[in-house]
Amino acid sequence: MTWPGQRLWRPPVGLVAVLPRDYYNVRDPHARRPTVVVRVLPADRACLVVTRTSDTMVAHPKDIWHDKDPELLCDRQGWWQPRRVHRVDFGAYDDEDTRPHVIMTGDLLDRIIAAYQEFL
């Protein structure tokens, strides 16, 4: 709960977190997945995230290859899937199960956002 006059923390574009499926897709066969924020919807107190899969046999056109990268919470190589966009409430990032968070910047984030925008 946010008190009057207190700002609500909102996740920035590029925030990477491993979210429990309850926050983005309860039907996902995997319990947790890395996600990256590609758009913030401040009026809705929500953001849009793209998920990542480590199943290297599931590549689709426009998926973004990403090698193993522990600094971005990705312990295996895999694909960012910009066609898999989910709405996540800001409050999901306050849950202790979604920590730590890290910020993605640079070319990888630019490619993910560009591919996401093509699916709009």
DSSP file (Angstrom, degrees, kcal/mol; ACC not computed):
  #  RESIDUE AA STRUCTURE BP1 BP2  ACC     N-H-->O    O-->H-N    N-H-->O    O-->H-N    TCO  KAPPA ALPHA  PHI   PSI    X-CA   Y-CA   Z-CA
    1    1 A M              0   0    0      0, 0.0     2,-0.5     0, 0.0     0, 0.0   0.000 360.0 360.0 360.0 140.2    0.0    0.0    0.0
    2    2 A T        -     0   0    0      6,-0.0     6,-0.1     4,-0.0     3,-0.1  -0.886 360.0-133.9-105.1 132.0    1.2    3.5   -0.8
    3    3 A W    >   -     0   0    0     -2,-0.5     3,-2.3     1,-0.1     0, 0.0  -0.499  39.3 -83.4 -80.3 151.7    0.6    6.3    1.6
    4    4 A P  T 3  S+     0   0    0      0, 0.0    -1,-0.1     0, 0.0     3,-0.1  -0.278 118.5  17.7 -54.8 135.3   -0.8    9.7    0.4
    5    5 A G  T 3  S+     0   0    0      1,-0.3     2,-0.4    -3,-0.1    -2,-0.0   0.333  99.9 115.5  84.5  -8.5    2.0   11.8   -0.9
    6    6 A Q    <   -     0   0    0     -3,-2.3    -1,-0.3     1,-0.0     2,-0.2  -0.807  66.6-124.2 -96.9 134.1    4.4    8.8   -1.2
    7    7 A R        -     0   0    0     -2,-0.4     2,-0.5    -3,-0.1    -4,-0.1  -0.538  19.4-126.2 -77.3 139.6    5.6    7.9   -4.7
    8    8 A L        -     0   0    0     -2,-0.2     2,-0.2    -6,-0.1    -1,-0.1  -0.725  26.4-118.7 -82.8 129.4    5.0    4.3   -5.9
    9    9 A W        -     0   0    0     -2,-0.5    85,-0.1     1,-0.0    -1,-0.0  -0.511  33.7-165.5 -66.2 131.1    8.2    2.6   -7.0
   10   10 A R        -     0   0    0     -2,-0.2    30,-0.0    83,-0.0    36,-0.0  -0.977  22.0-114.4-123.7 136.7    7.8    1.7  -10.6
   11   11 A P        -     0   0    0      0, 0.0     2,-0.1     0, 0.0     3,-0.1  -0.394  33.2-130.2 -65.4 137.6   10.0   -0.7  -12.5
   12   12 A P    >   -     0   0    0      0, 0.0     3,-1.9     0, 0.0    25,-0.3  -0.478  31.6 -86.9 -84.2 159.8   12.1    1.0  -15.3
   13   13 A V  T 3  S+     0   0    0      1,-0.3    25,-0.2    -2,-0.1     3,-0.1  -0.459 118.6  34.6 -59.5 134.6   12.3   -0.3  -18.8
   14   14 A G  T 3  S+     0   0    0     23,-2.6    90,-3.3     1,-0.3     2,-0.3   0.335  79.4 144.7  97.9  -5.6   15.2   -2.8  -18.9
   15   15 A L  E <   -A  103   0A   0     -3,-1.9    22,-1.9    88,-0.2     2,-0.5  -0.525  33.7-158.6 -69.2 126.6   14.5   -4.2  -15.4
   16   16 A V  E     +AB 102  36A   0     86,-3.7    86,-2.1    -2,-0.3     2,-0.3  -0.913  21.5 156.5-108.6 132.1   15.3   -7.9  -15.4
   17   17 A A  E     - B   0  35A   0     18,-1.8    18,-2.2    -2,-0.5     2,-0.9  -0.986  45.1-120.6-148.7 150.6   13.8  -10.2  -12.8
   18   18 A V  E     - B   0  34A   0     82,-0.5    -2,-0.0    -2,-0.3    55,-0.0  -0.842  42.6-161.9 -92.8 105.2   13.1  -13.9  -12.5
   19   19 A L  E     - B   0  33A   0     14,-2.0    14,-1.8    -2,-0.9     2,-0.2  -0.668  20.1-117.5 -94.4 141.0    9.3  -13.8  -11.9
   20   20 A P  E >>  - B   0  32A   0      0, 0.0     3,-2.2     0, 0.0     4,-0.5  -0.508  34.2-115.1 -65.3 144.0    7.1  -16.6  -10.5
   21   21 A R  H >> S+     0   0    0     10,-2.7     4,-2.6     1,-0.3     3,-0.8   0.737 109.2  75.3 -57.8 -24.7    4.6  -17.6  -13.2
   22   22 A D  H 34 S+     0   0    0      9,-0.3    -1,-0.3     1,-0.2     4,-0.2   0.756  95.8  50.9 -59.9 -23.1    1.7  -16.4  -11.0
   23   23 A Y  H <4 S+     0   0    0     -3,-2.2    66,-0.3     2,-0.1    -1,-0.2   0.736 127.9  14.0 -87.5 -23.6    2.7  -12.8  -11.9
   24   24 A Y  H << S-     0   0    0     -3,-0.8    63,-0.2    -4,-0.5    -2,-0.2   0.722 135.5  -1.5-124.4 -31.6    2.8  -13.1  -15.7
   25   25 A N    ><  -     0   0    0     -4,-2.6     3,-2.1    -5,-0.1    -2,-0.1  -0.619  47.4-165.2-166.0  97.7    1.1  -16.4  -16.9
   26   26 A V  T 3  S+     0   0    0      1,-0.3    -4,-0.1    -4,-0.2    -5,-0.1   0.687  91.9  59.1 -63.1 -16.8   -0.4  -18.9  -14.5
   27   27 A R  T 3  S+     0   0    0     -6,-0.1    -1,-0.3    -5,-0.0    -5,-0.1   0.427  73.6 121.8 -92.0   1.0   -0.5  -21.5  -17.3
   28   28 A D    <   -     0   0    0     -3,-2.1    -7,-0.1    -7,-0.2    -3,-0.1  -0.445  62.6-140.2 -63.9 131.6    3.3  -21.4  -18.0
   29   29 A P  S    S+     0   0    0      0, 0.0     2,-0.4     0, 0.0    -1,-0.2   0.695  85.0  72.7 -68.8 -16.1    4.7  -24.9  -17.5
   30   30 A H  S    S-     0   0    0      1,-0.1    -9,-0.1    -9,-0.0    -2,-0.1  -0.811  77.5-141.3-100.5 141.1    7.8  -23.5  -15.8
   31   31 A A  S    S+     0   0    0     -2,-0.4   -10,-2.7     1,-0.2     2,-0.3   0.813  83.5  16.1 -70.6 -31.5    7.5  -22.1  -12.3
   32   32 A R  E     +B   20   0A   0    -12,-0.3    -1,-0.2   -11,-0.1   -14,-0.1  -0.990  63.8 179.9-144.8 148.4    9.8  -19.1  -12.9
   33   33 A R  E     -B   19   0A   0    -14,-1.8   -14,-2.0    -2,-0.3     2,-0.2  -0.997  34.5-105.5-147.3 145.3   11.3  -17.3  -15.9
   34   34 A P  E     -B   18   0A   0      0, 0.0    18,-1.5     0, 0.0     2,-0.3  -0.511  43.5-175.7 -66.0 140.4   13.6  -14.4  -16.5
   35   35 A T  E     -BC  17  51A   0    -18,-2.2   -18,-1.8    16,-0.2     2,-0.4  -0.954  16.1-154.6-135.3 155.0   11.6  -11.4  -17.7
   36   36 A V  E     -BC  16  50A   0     14,-2.0    14,-2.3    -2,-0.3     2,-0.4  -1.000  23.8-120.5-131.7 136.0   12.6   -7.9  -18.9
   37   37 A V  E     + C   0  49A   0    -22,-1.9   -23,-2.6    -2,-0.4    12,-0.3  -0.604  33.4 169.6 -74.2 125.1   10.4   -4.8  -18.8
   38   38 A V  E     +     0   0A   0     10,-2.8     2,-0.3    -2,-0.4    11,-0.2   0.540  66.7  18.5-111.8 -13.7    9.8   -3.4  -22.3
   39   39 A R  E     - C   0  48A   0      9,-1.3     9,-3.0   -27,-0.1     2,-0.4  -0.963  63.4-145.6-158.3 140.1    7.1   -0.8  -21.5
   40   40 A V  E     - C   0  47A   0     -2,-0.3     7,-0.2     7,-0.2   -27,-0.0  -0.921   4.3-165.7-109.9 133.0    5.8    0.9  -18.3
   41   41 A L  E >>> + C   0  46A   0      5,-3.0     5,-1.7    -2,-0.4     3,-1.0  -0.756  11.6 177.0-114.7  80.2    2.1    1.8  -18.0
   42   42 A P  G >45S+     0   0    0      0, 0.0     3,-0.9     0, 0.0    -1,-0.2   0.838  76.4  55.6 -59.8 -37.6    2.2    4.3  -15.0
   43   43 A A  G 345S+     0   0    0      1,-0.3    -2,-0.0     2,-0.1     0, 0.0   0.818 114.5  41.0 -64.8 -29.2   -1.6    5.0  -15.1
   44   44 A D  G <45S-     0   0    0     -3,-1.0    -1,-0.3     2,-0.2     3,-0.1   0.472 105.8-127.9 -93.7  -4.1   -2.3    1.3  -14.7
   45   45 A R  T <<5S+     0   0    0     -3,-0.9    45,-2.4    -4,-0.7    46,-0.4   0.912  76.4 102.7  53.1  44.8    0.5    0.7  -12.2
   46   46 A A  E   < -CD  41  89A   0     -5,-1.7    -5,-3.0    43,-0.3     2,-0.3  -0.909  55.6-152.2-145.8 169.1    1.7   -2.1  -14.4
   47   47 A C  E     -CD  40  88A   0     41,-2.5    41,-2.9    -2,-0.3     2,-0.5  -0.927  20.4-117.7-139.9 166.4    4.4   -2.9  -17.0
   48   48 A L  E     -CD  39  87A   0     -9,-3.0   -10,-2.8    -2,-0.3    -9,-1.3  -0.919  32.2-168.2-107.6 134.0    4.7   -5.1  -20.0
   49   49 A V  E     -CD  37  86A   0     37,-2.9    37,-2.4    -2,-0.5     2,-0.4  -0.897  16.7-142.9-123.1 151.9    7.4   -7.8  -19.9
   50   50 A V  E     -CD  36  85A   0    -14,-2.3   -14,-2.0    -2,-0.3    35,-0.2  -0.914  24.9-138.6-107.1 138.6    9.0  -10.1  -22.4
   51   51 A T  E     -CD  35  81A   0     33,-1.3    30,-2.9    30,-0.6     2,-0.4  -0.518   6.6-141.2 -97.1 166.4    9.9  -13.6  -21.2
   52   52 A R  E     - D   0  80A   0    -18,-1.5     2,-0.4    28,-0.2    28,-0.2  -0.961   8.5-158.9-126.9 142.1   13.0  -15.7  -21.9
   53   53 A T  E     - D   0  79A   0     26,-2.7    26,-2.9    -2,-0.4   -20,-0.1  -0.940  14.7-159.2-119.4 145.9   13.2  -19.4  -22.5
   54   54 A S        +     0   0    0     -2,-0.4     2,-1.2    24,-0.3    23,-0.1   0.375  65.0 109.1 -99.4   2.2   16.3  -21.6  -22.1
   55   55 A D    >   -     0   0    0      1,-0.2     3,-1.8    24,-0.1    -2,-0.1  -0.684  53.0-167.7 -78.9 100.5   14.8  -24.3  -24.4
   56   56 A T  T 3  S+     0   0    0     -2,-1.2     3,-0.5     1,-0.3    -1,-0.2   0.562  80.3  65.2 -71.2  -7.1   17.0  -23.8  -27.4
   57   57 A M  T 3  S+     0   0    0      1,-0.2    -1,-0.3    -3,-0.0    -2,-0.1   0.405  89.1  69.7 -90.9   2.3   14.7  -25.9  -29.6
   58   58 A V    <   +     0   0    0     -3,-1.8    -1,-0.2     2,-0.0    -2,-0.1   0.189  65.0 144.5-107.0  15.7   11.9  -23.4  -29.3
   59   59 A A        -     0   0    0     -3,-0.5    22,-0.0     4,-0.0    -3,-0.0  -0.289  24.9-174.1 -62.4 137.4   13.3  -20.6  -31.4
   60   60 A H    >   -     0   0    0      1,-0.0     3,-2.1     0, 0.0    -2,-0.0  -0.855  40.0 -77.5-122.6 159.6   10.9  -18.6  -33.5
   61   61 A P  T 3  S+     0   0    0      0, 0.0     3,-0.1     0, 0.0    -1,-0.0  -0.335 120.3  22.8 -55.8 141.5   11.5  -15.8  -36.0
   62   62 A K  T 3  S+     0   0    0      1,-0.3     2,-0.1    20,-0.1    56,-0.1   0.296  88.4 134.9  80.2  -6.7   12.2  -12.5  -34.2
   63   63 A D    <   -     0   0    0     -3,-2.1     2,-0.6    18,-0.1    -1,-0.3  -0.433  55.1-127.8 -66.7 150.4   13.4  -14.3  -31.0
   64   64 A I  E     -E   80   0A   0     16,-2.6    16,-2.8    -3,-0.1     2,-0.1  -0.900  14.7-135.0-109.2 114.0   16.6  -12.8  -29.6
   65   65 A W  E     -E   79   0A   0     -2,-0.6     2,-0.4    14,-0.2    14,-0.2  -0.400  25.7-178.6 -65.1 139.6   19.4  -15.2  -28.9
   66   66 A H  E     -E   78   0A   0     12,-2.7    12,-2.8    -2,-0.1     3,-0.1  -0.944  17.0-140.4-145.6 119.2   21.1  -14.6  -25.6
   67   67 A D        -     0   0    0     -2,-0.4     9,-0.1    10,-0.2     7,-0.1  -0.188  50.1 -63.3 -70.7 168.6   24.1  -16.5  -24.2
   68   68 A K        +     0   0    0      7,-0.1     7,-0.2     1,-0.1    -1,-0.2  -0.301  61.1 173.4 -51.6 132.3   24.4  -17.5  -20.6
   69   69 A D  B > > -F   74   0B   0      5,-2.6     5,-2.0     7,-0.3     3,-1.9  -0.629  18.8-178.3-151.9  82.5   24.7  -14.3  -18.6
   70   70 A P  G > 5S+     0   0    0      0, 0.0     3,-1.7     0, 0.0     5,-0.1   0.788  84.4  65.0 -57.0 -28.7   24.7  -14.6  -14.8
   71   71 A E  G 3 5S+     0   0    0      1,-0.3     4,-0.1     3,-0.1    -2,-0.0   0.788 106.4  43.8 -65.2 -25.3   24.9  -10.8  -14.5
   72   72 A L  G < 5S-     0   0    0     -3,-1.9    -1,-0.3     2,-0.2    30,-0.1   0.064 123.9-104.9-104.9  22.7   21.4  -10.7  -16.1
   73   73 A L  T < 5S+     0   0    0     -3,-1.7     2,-0.7     1,-0.2    -2,-0.1   0.723  82.4 129.8  65.8  24.0   20.1  -13.6  -14.0
   74   74 A C  B   < +F   69   0B   0     -5,-2.0    -5,-2.6     1,-0.1    -2,-0.2  -0.888  30.6 177.0-113.4 100.8   20.3  -16.0  -16.9
   75   75 A D        +     0   0    0     -2,-0.7     2,-0.3    -7,-0.2    -7,-0.1   0.516  67.9  39.7 -84.7  -4.4   22.1  -19.1  -15.9
   76   76 A R  S    S-     0   0    0     -9,-0.1    -7,-0.3    -7,-0.1     2,-0.1  -0.952  91.5 -98.3-137.0 158.1   21.6  -20.8  -19.3
   77   77 A Q        +     0   0    0     -2,-0.3     2,-0.3    -9,-0.2   -10,-0.2  -0.420  62.0 126.7 -70.3 154.5   21.7  -19.8  -22.9
   78   78 A G  E     - E   0  66A   0    -12,-2.8   -12,-2.7    -2,-0.1     2,-0.4  -0.929  50.4 -71.8-177.4-159.7   18.4  -19.1  -24.4
   79   79 A W  E     -DE  53  65A   0    -26,-2.9   -26,-2.7    -2,-0.3     2,-0.5  -0.980  21.9-139.7-129.5 132.6   16.0  -16.8  -26.3
   80   80 A W  E     -DE  52  64A   0    -16,-2.8   -16,-2.6    -2,-0.4   -28,-0.2  -0.809  25.2-150.9 -82.9 133.0   14.2  -13.6  -25.4
   81   81 A Q  E >   -D   51   0A   0    -30,-2.9     3,-2.3    -2,-0.5   -30,-0.6  -0.789  18.1-177.8-115.5  88.9   10.7  -14.0  -26.9
   82   82 A P  E 3  S+     0   0A   0      0, 0.0    -1,-0.1     0, 0.0    37,-0.1   0.634  81.6  64.6 -65.5 -12.8    9.2  -10.6  -27.8
   83   83 A R  E 3  S+     0   0A   0      1,-0.2     2,-0.9   -32,-0.1   -20,-0.0   0.619  90.2  73.3 -81.6 -10.9    6.0  -12.2  -29.1
   84   84 A R  E <   +     0   0A   0     -3,-2.3   -33,-1.3   -33,-0.2     2,-0.4  -0.773  67.2 163.6-103.1  86.8    5.4  -13.4  -25.5
   85   85 A V  E     -D   50   0A   0     -2,-0.9     2,-0.4   -35,-0.2   -35,-0.2  -0.890  12.2-175.5-109.1 134.4    4.4  -10.2  -23.8
   86   86 A H  E     -D   49   0A   0    -37,-2.4   -37,-2.9    -2,-0.4     2,-0.4  -0.961  25.2-123.0-131.8 147.1    2.7  -10.2  -20.4
   87   87 A R  E     -D   48   0A   0     -2,-0.4     2,-0.4   -63,-0.2   -39,-0.2  -0.749  30.4-174.5 -88.0 132.7    1.3   -7.5  -18.1
   88   88 A V  E     -D   47   0A   0    -41,-2.9   -41,-2.5    -2,-0.4   -64,-0.1  -0.997  22.6-125.0-132.6 128.9    2.7   -7.4  -14.6
   89   89 A D  E >   -D   46   0A   0     -2,-0.4     3,-1.9   -66,-0.3     4,-0.4  -0.412  24.7-119.0 -68.7 146.4    1.6   -5.2  -11.8
   90   90 A F  G >  S+     0   0    0    -45,-2.4     3,-2.0     1,-0.3     4,-0.3   0.863 110.3  68.7 -52.6 -38.0    4.2   -3.0  -10.1
   91   91 A G  G >> S+     0   0    0    -46,-0.4     3,-1.6     1,-0.3     4,-0.5   0.716  81.7  74.2 -58.2 -22.6    3.6   -4.8   -6.8
   92   92 A A  G X4 S+     0   0    0     -3,-1.9     3,-0.8     1,-0.3    -1,-0.3   0.817  90.7  57.8 -60.1 -29.6    5.2   -8.0   -8.3
   93   93 A Y  G <4 S+     0   0    0     -3,-2.0    -1,-0.3    -4,-0.4    -2,-0.2   0.557  97.8  60.0 -82.2  -6.7    8.6   -6.5   -7.9
   94   94 A D  G <4 S+     0   0    0     -3,-1.6    -1,-0.2    -4,-0.3     2,-0.2   0.578  81.4 104.7 -89.7 -12.3    8.2   -5.9   -4.2
   95   95 A D  S X< S-     0   0    0     -3,-0.8     3,-2.0    -4,-0.5     4,-0.2  -0.495  75.0-135.1 -70.6 133.2    7.7   -9.7   -3.6
   96   96 A E  G >  S+     0   0    0      1,-0.3     3,-1.0    -2,-0.2    -1,-0.1   0.729 102.6  67.3 -63.4 -19.8   10.8  -11.2   -2.1
   97   97 A D  G 3  S+     0   0    0      1,-0.2    -1,-0.3    -5,-0.1   -79,-0.1   0.611  96.3  55.4 -74.2 -11.2   10.5  -14.1   -4.6
   98   98 A T  G <  S+     0   0    0     -3,-2.0   -80,-0.3    -6,-0.2    -1,-0.2   0.316  90.0 143.2-103.1   8.4   11.3  -11.7   -7.5
   99   99 A R    <   +     0   0    0     -3,-1.0     2,-0.1    -4,-0.2   -82,-0.1  -0.732  33.6  50.3 -98.4 149.5   14.6  -10.5   -6.1
  100  100 A P        -     0   0    0      0, 0.0   -82,-0.5     0, 0.0     2,-0.4   0.518  66.6-168.7 -82.6 166.4   17.3   -9.7   -7.1
  101  101 A H        -     0   0    0     -2,-0.1     2,-0.3   -84,-0.1   -84,-0.2  -0.901   4.7-176.3-112.1 147.8   16.5   -7.2   -9.9
  102  102 A V  E     -A   16   0A   0    -86,-2.1   -86,-3.7    -2,-0.4     2,-0.5  -0.942  24.2-118.0-136.5 162.9   19.1   -6.0  -12.4
  103  103 A I  E     -A   15   0A   0     -2,-0.3     2,-0.4   -88,-0.2   -88,-0.2  -0.898  18.3-152.9-107.5 127.1   19.0   -3.5  -15.2
  104  104 A M        +     0   0    0    -90,-3.3     2,-0.3    -2,-0.5   -32,-0.0  -0.797  24.5 166.5 -92.4 136.8   19.7   -4.5  -18.8
  105  105 A T        +     0   0    0     -2,-0.4     4,-0.5     4,-0.0     3,-0.4  -0.849  30.3  33.2-136.4 174.8   21.0   -1.7  -21.1
  106  106 A G  S  > S-     0   0    0     -2,-0.3     4,-2.2     1,-0.2     5,-0.2  -0.314 105.8 -16.6  84.7-157.7   22.6   -1.5  -24.5
  107  107 A D  H  > S+     0   0    0      1,-0.2     4,-2.6     2,-0.2     5,-0.2   0.846 128.2  55.6 -60.2 -41.9   22.3   -3.4  -27.7
  108  108 A L  H  > S+     0   0    0     -3,-0.4     4,-2.2     1,-0.2    -1,-0.2   0.944 111.2  44.3 -59.9 -48.6   20.5   -6.4  -26.3
  109  109 A L  H  > S+     0   0    0     -4,-0.5     4,-2.7     1,-0.2     5,-0.2   0.911 112.2  53.4 -61.6 -42.7   17.7   -4.3  -24.7
  110  110 A D  H  X S+     0   0    0     -4,-2.2     4,-2.3     1,-0.2    -1,-0.2   0.906 110.2  47.4 -59.3 -42.3   17.4   -2.2  -27.9
  111  111 A R  H  X S+     0   0    0     -4,-2.6     4,-2.2     2,-0.2    -1,-0.2   0.888 111.9  49.8 -68.0 -38.8   17.0   -5.4  -30.0
  112  112 A I  H  X S+     0   0    0     -4,-2.2     4,-2.5    -5,-0.2    -2,-0.2   0.936 113.2  46.0 -65.0 -46.3   14.4   -6.8  -27.6
  113  113 A I  H  X S+     0   0    0     -4,-2.7     4,-2.6     2,-0.2    -2,-0.2   0.911 112.3  50.7 -64.4 -42.6   12.3   -3.6  -27.6
  114  114 A A  H  X S+     0   0    0     -4,-2.3     4,-1.2    -5,-0.2    -1,-0.2   0.916 112.6  46.3 -61.2 -43.0   12.6   -3.2  -31.4
  115  115 A A  H  X S+     0   0    0     -4,-2.2     4,-0.8     2,-0.2    -2,-0.2   0.896 111.7  51.9 -67.5 -39.9   11.3   -6.8  -31.9
  116  116 A Y  H >< S+     0   0    0     -4,-2.5     3,-1.2     1,-0.2     4,-0.5   0.928 107.2  53.1 -59.6 -45.2    8.5   -6.3  -29.3
  117  117 A Q  H >< S+     0   0    0     -4,-2.6     3,-0.8     1,-0.3    -1,-0.2   0.788 100.5  61.1 -64.3 -27.8    7.4   -3.2  -31.2
  118  118 A E  H 3< S+     0   0    0     -4,-1.2    -1,-0.3     1,-0.2    -2,-0.2   0.785 101.9  53.6 -66.8 -26.2    7.2   -5.1  -34.4
  119  119 A F  T <<        0   0    0     -3,-1.2    -1,-0.2    -4,-0.8    -2,-0.2   0.559 360.0 360.0 -86.0  -8.4    4.5   -7.3  -32.8
  120  120 A L    <         0   0    0     -3,-0.8    -1,-0.2    -4,-0.5    -2,-0.1   0.506 360.0 360.0 -64.4 360.0    2.3   -4.4  -31.8
